[in-house]
């Protein structure tokens, strides 16, 4: 499978906008293929972003779990409430 960048797909779609309406079915098939490829790329980008954010959340939760096991978490909570009550 040949990998096409986002910009290359965007260029192809902009060229296809200028295509006359009476073009052959091959042109329409190419447009459909490019559109599907663009949608797949966008979907993959969203999935990667979501997965990245989930990993960050798990890292924070793991860090908080370590703090709680060490007894440091309660100290942080104590000082947090202390400073917001001032």
Helices and strands as residue ranges (DSSP letters): H 6-17, H 25-70, H 72-85
